[in-house]
Amino acid sequence: MGFPFGLNPQWITWGTLVMAGLFLFVRLRAARHPTNGKKIIMPPLGMSTGFLMFLYPPAQIPLSWGIAAFLTGAFCFSLPLIYTSRFEVVGRNIYLKRSKAFVWILLILLAIRMLAHEYVEHLISLEQTAGVFFILAFGMLLPWRLAMYREYTRLRRGMLLVEKGK
């Protein structure tokens, strides 16, 4: 498939790697600061605006592709993140606990995603590939963040009960 505007596939790969590195840097630094419900829920809400890409006809995909991409993201990609994302209570604050496995899992998921992307982009258009992988990423992010939010609210409720009992 040809790339629009003279884009070189190598630049796209390097851009993906730079963005992944930036994401890792931000995630690891965020663990130094207390979290709250808003910080957990905002990424999927912000990302959901990306669904507007499907208003562009060349990016539209069959519903079955979207469902398959979402379920793949939810079951294959989000589960390792859910199992390695833990919170810890320090004083009156809740922190996301760093995990060495988390970084490795993100890197492995990135490698799998990039290899799959290389394969899929030869089968469907560039715009449709972007749509499928956007839904896959959203399918990974949404369940992960919902699980984190559920755990955060459980810890927060427990902290409030302890404070009331004092």
BALOBA-1460 file (C-alpha; in Angstrom, 3 decimals):
// residues 166
<rec num="1" residu="m" x="0.000" y="0.000" z="0.000"/>
<rec num="2" residu="g" x="1.235" y="3.504" z="-0.713"/>
<rec num="3" residu="f" x="1.692" y="6.018" z="2.055"/>
<rec num="4" residu="p" x="-0.036" y="9.401" z="1.695"/>
<rec num="5" residu="f" x="1.919" y="12.647" z="1.672"/>
<rec num="6" residu="g" x="5.190" y="10.799" z="0.988"/>
<rec num="7" residu="l" x="5.320" y="9.240" z="4.454"/>
<rec num="8" residu="n" x="8.090" y="6.715" z="4.854"/>
<rec num="9" residu="p" x="7.114" y="3.550" z="6.792"/>
<rec num="10" residu="q" x="10.407" y="3.752" z="8.697"/>
<rec num="11" residu="w" x="9.439" y="7.182" z="10.031"/>
<rec num="12" residu="i" x="6.137" y="5.789" z="11.230"/>
<rec num="13" residu="t" x="7.940" y="2.948" z="13.015"/>
<rec num="14" residu="w" x="10.399" y="5.350" z="14.648"/>
<rec num="15" residu="g" x="7.524" y="7.647" z="15.616"/>
<rec num="16" residu="t" x="5.738" y="4.719" z="17.248"/>
<rec num="17" residu="l" x="8.869" y="3.781" z="19.189"/>
<rec num="18" residu="v" x="9.402" y="7.377" z="20.354"/>
<rec num="19" residu="m" x="5.768" y="7.640" z="21.471"/>
<rec num="20" residu="a" x="6.046" y="4.306" z="23.305"/>
<rec num="21" residu="g" x="9.190" y="5.515" z="25.080"/>
<rec num="22" residu="l" x="7.446" y="8.747" z="26.024"/>
<rec num="23" residu="f" x="4.454" y="6.777" z="27.329"/>
<rec num="24" residu="l" x="6.723" y="4.592" z="29.483"/>
<rec num="25" residu="f" x="8.519" y="7.659" z="30.825"/>
<rec num="26" residu="v" x="5.234" y="9.376" z="31.735"/>
<rec num="27" residu="r" x="3.760" y="6.207" z="33.305"/>
<rec num="28" residu="l" x="6.821" y="5.606" z="35.461"/>
<rec num="29" residu="r" x="6.966" y="9.236" z="36.605"/>
<rec num="30" residu="a" x="3.251" y="9.224" z="37.401"/>
<rec num="31" residu="a" x="3.878" y="6.503" z="39.976"/>
<rec num="32" residu="r" x="5.791" y="9.079" z="42.045"/>
<rec num="33" residu="h" x="2.640" y="11.121" z="42.650"/>
<rec num="34" residu="p" x="-0.628" y="10.157" z="44.354"/>
<rec num="35" residu="t" x="-3.422" y="9.192" z="42.019"/>
<rec num="36" residu="n" x="-7.112" y="9.942" z="42.019"/>
<rec num="37" residu="g" x="-10.193" y="8.771" z="40.158"/>
<rec num="38" residu="k" x="-9.975" y="11.542" z="37.584"/>
<rec num="39" residu="k" x="-6.393" y="10.617" z="36.611"/>
<rec num="40" residu="i" x="-7.472" y="7.023" z="36.111"/>
<rec num="41" residu="i" x="-10.623" y="7.654" z="34.068"/>
<rec num="42" residu="m" x="-9.487" y="10.572" z="31.872"/>
<rec num="43" residu="p" x="-7.267" y="8.615" z="29.405"/>
<rec num="44" residu="p" x="-10.084" y="6.443" z="28.003"/>
<rec num="45" residu="l" x="-12.405" y="9.454" z="27.868"/>
<rec num="46" residu="g" x="-9.795" y="11.486" z="26.012"/>
<rec num="47" residu="m" x="-8.985" y="8.601" z="23.715"/>
<rec num="48" residu="s" x="-12.654" y="8.019" z="22.881"/>
<rec num="49" residu="t" x="-12.603" y="11.155" z="20.715"/>
<rec num="50" residu="g" x="-10.504" y="9.105" z="18.281"/>
<rec num="51" residu="f" x="-13.672" y="7.304" z="17.222"/>
<rec num="52" residu="l" x="-14.408" y="10.404" z="15.151"/>
<rec num="53" residu="m" x="-11.906" y="8.980" z="12.619"/>
<rec num="54" residu="f" x="-14.657" y="6.637" z="11.509"/>
<rec num="55" residu="l" x="-16.604" y="9.596" z="10.117"/>
<rec num="56" residu="y" x="-13.934" y="9.619" z="7.383"/>
<rec num="57" residu="p" x="-15.235" y="7.015" z="4.876"/>
<rec num="58" residu="p" x="-11.849" y="5.424" z="3.990"/>
<rec num="59" residu="a" x="-11.273" y="4.658" z="7.710"/>
<rec num="60" residu="q" x="-14.581" y="2.837" z="8.119"/>
<rec num="61" residu="i" x="-14.353" y="-0.874" z="8.863"/>
<rec num="62" residu="p" x="-16.905" y="-3.675" z="9.185"/>
<rec num="63" residu="l" x="-18.469" y="-3.957" z="12.642"/>
<rec num="64" residu="s" x="-17.122" y="-7.498" z="13.011"/>
<rec num="65" residu="w" x="-13.529" y="-6.204" z="12.599"/>
<rec num="66" residu="g" x="-14.140" y="-3.597" z="15.288"/>
<rec num="67" residu="i" x="-15.601" y="-6.145" z="17.700"/>
<rec num="68" residu="a" x="-12.716" y="-8.550" z="17.056"/>
<rec num="69" residu="a" x="-10.137" y="-5.773" z="17.580"/>
<rec num="70" residu="f" x="-11.799" y="-4.595" z="20.812"/>
<rec num="71" residu="l" x="-12.053" y="-8.122" z="22.225"/>
<rec num="72" residu="t" x="-8.437" y="-8.850" z="21.288"/>
<rec num="73" residu="g" x="-7.349" y="-5.703" z="23.102"/>
<rec num="74" residu="a" x="-9.523" y="-6.505" z="26.099"/>
<rec num="75" residu="f" x="-8.577" y="-10.150" z="26.538"/>
<rec num="76" residu="c" x="-5.047" y="-10.409" z="25.168"/>
<rec num="77" residu="f" x="-3.579" y="-6.997" z="25.934"/>
<rec num="78" residu="s" x="-5.407" y="-5.563" z="28.958"/>
<rec num="79" residu="l" x="-5.276" y="-8.641" z="31.198"/>
<rec num="80" residu="p" x="-1.477" y="-8.572" z="31.708"/>
<rec num="81" residu="l" x="-1.733" y="-4.854" z="32.528"/>
<rec num="82" residu="i" x="-4.585" y="-5.441" z="34.976"/>
<rec num="83" residu="y" x="-2.645" y="-8.172" z="36.780"/>
<rec num="84" residu="t" x="0.505" y="-6.021" z="37.109"/>
<rec num="85" residu="s" x="-1.152" y="-2.732" z="38.114"/>
<rec num="86" residu="r" x="-1.362" y="-2.435" z="41.881"/>
<rec num="87" residu="f" x="-2.027" y="0.395" z="44.269"/>
<rec num="88" residu="e" x="-0.527" y="1.099" z="47.647"/>
<rec num="89" residu="v" x="-1.746" y="3.369" z="50.406"/>
<rec num="90" residu="v" x="0.883" y="5.718" z="51.810"/>
<rec num="91" residu="g" x="-0.468" y="7.909" z="54.593"/>
<rec num="92" residu="r" x="-3.669" y="9.423" z="53.270"/>
<rec num="93" residu="n" x="-2.752" y="8.970" z="49.595"/>
<rec num="94" residu="i" x="-3.059" y="6.169" z="47.073"/>
<rec num="95" residu="y" x="-0.155" y="5.529" z="44.704"/>
<rec num="96" residu="l" x="0.167" y="3.294" z="41.684"/>
<rec num="97" residu="k" x="2.814" y="0.795" z="42.710"/>
<rec num="98" residu="r" x="5.642" y="0.325" z="40.219"/>
<rec num="99" residu="s" x="6.180" y="-3.127" z="38.848"/>
<rec num="100" residu="k" x="9.213" y="-4.261" z="36.848"/>
<rec num="101" residu="a" x="6.930" y="-6.718" z="35.089"/>
<rec num="102" residu="f" x="4.714" y="-3.801" z="33.978"/>
<rec num="103" residu="v" x="7.500" y="-2.247" z="31.890"/>
<rec num="104" residu="w" x="8.385" y="-5.585" z="30.287"/>
<rec num="105" residu="i" x="4.745" y="-6.348" z="29.561"/>
<rec num="106" residu="l" x="4.287" y="-2.967" z="27.876"/>
<rec num="107" residu="l" x="7.393" y="-3.546" z="25.739"/>
<rec num="108" residu="i" x="6.261" y="-7.058" z="24.757"/>
<rec num="109" residu="l" x="2.754" y="-5.800" z="23.924"/>
<rec num="110" residu="l" x="4.296" y="-3.028" z="21.805"/>
<rec num="111" residu="a" x="6.418" y="-5.555" z="19.898"/>
<rec num="112" residu="i" x="3.410" y="-7.826" z="19.280"/>
<rec num="113" residu="r" x="1.319" y="-4.853" z="18.185"/>
<rec num="114" residu="m" x="3.999" y="-3.598" z="15.773"/>
<rec num="115" residu="l" x="4.470" y="-7.046" z="14.214"/>
<rec num="116" residu="a" x="0.715" y="-7.471" z="13.813"/>
<rec num="117" residu="h" x="0.479" y="-3.984" z="12.328"/>
<rec num="118" residu="e" x="3.148" y="-4.855" z="9.725"/>
<rec num="119" residu="y" x="1.140" y="-7.919" z="8.729"/>
<rec num="120" residu="v" x="-2.308" y="-6.282" z="8.684"/>
<rec num="121" residu="e" x="-1.278" y="-3.177" z="6.748"/>
<rec num="122" residu="h" x="-0.539" y="-5.385" z="3.727"/>
<rec num="123" residu="l" x="-4.086" y="-6.748" z="3.773"/>
<rec num="124" residu="i" x="-6.221" y="-3.617" z="4.217"/>
<rec num="125" residu="s" x="-5.855" y="0.114" z="3.587"/>
<rec num="126" residu="l" x="-3.705" y="2.362" z="5.773"/>
<rec num="127" residu="e" x="-6.805" y="4.133" z="7.116"/>
<rec num="128" residu="q" x="-8.545" y="0.872" z="7.986"/>
<rec num="129" residu="t" x="-5.362" y="-0.416" z="9.637"/>
<rec num="130" residu="a" x="-5.299" y="2.738" z="11.768"/>
<rec num="131" residu="g" x="-8.940" y="2.175" z="12.724"/>
<rec num="132" residu="v" x="-8.458" y="-1.478" z="13.645"/>
<rec num="133" residu="f" x="-5.400" y="-0.742" z="15.775"/>
<rec num="134" residu="f" x="-7.074" y="2.255" z="17.409"/>
<rec num="135" residu="i" x="-9.942" y="0.005" z="18.513"/>
<rec num="136" residu="l" x="-7.458" y="-2.635" z="19.669"/>
<rec num="137" residu="a" x="-5.660" y="0.002" z="21.789"/>
<rec num="138" residu="f" x="-8.966" y="1.280" z="23.167"/>
<rec num="139" residu="g" x="-9.952" y="-2.316" z="23.958"/>
<rec num="140" residu="m" x="-6.729" y="-2.603" z="25.941"/>
<rec num="141" residu="l" x="-7.032" y="0.742" z="27.729"/>
<rec num="142" residu="l" x="-10.698" y="0.741" z="28.756"/>
<rec num="143" residu="p" x="-10.841" y="-2.538" z="30.743"/>
<rec num="144" residu="w" x="-7.441" y="-1.814" z="32.307"/>
<rec num="145" residu="r" x="-8.509" y="1.625" z="33.496"/>
<rec num="146" residu="l" x="-11.926" y="0.394" z="34.671"/>
<rec num="147" residu="a" x="-10.211" y="-2.326" z="36.725"/>
<rec num="148" residu="m" x="-7.818" y="0.278" z="38.152"/>
<rec num="149" residu="y" x="-10.737" y="2.585" z="38.988"/>
<rec num="150" residu="r" x="-12.616" y="-0.231" z="40.724"/>
<rec num="151" residu="e" x="-9.541" y="-1.050" z="42.825"/>
<rec num="152" residu="y" x="-8.922" y="2.637" z="43.566"/>
<rec num="153" residu="t" x="-12.509" y="3.199" z="44.767"/>
<rec num="154" residu="r" x="-12.318" y="0.053" z="46.934"/>
<rec num="155" residu="l" x="-9.154" y="1.359" z="48.610"/>
<rec num="156" residu="r" x="-10.611" y="4.865" z="48.936"/>
<rec num="157" residu="r" x="-13.788" y="3.531" z="50.590"/>
<rec num="158" residu="g" x="-11.678" y="1.498" z="53.004"/>
<rec num="159" residu="m" x="-9.622" y="4.575" z="53.893"/>
<rec num="160" residu="l" x="-12.780" y="6.609" z="54.532"/>
<rec num="161" residu="l" x="-14.228" y="3.879" z="56.743"/>
<rec num="162" residu="v" x="-11.009" y="3.786" z="58.782"/>
<rec num="163" residu="e" x="-11.056" y="7.594" z="59.115"/>
<rec num="164" residu="k" x="-14.695" y="7.544" z="60.293"/>
<rec num="165" residu="g" x="-13.908" y="4.839" z="62.814"/>
<rec num="166" residu="k" x="-11.179" y="6.912" z="64.469"/>
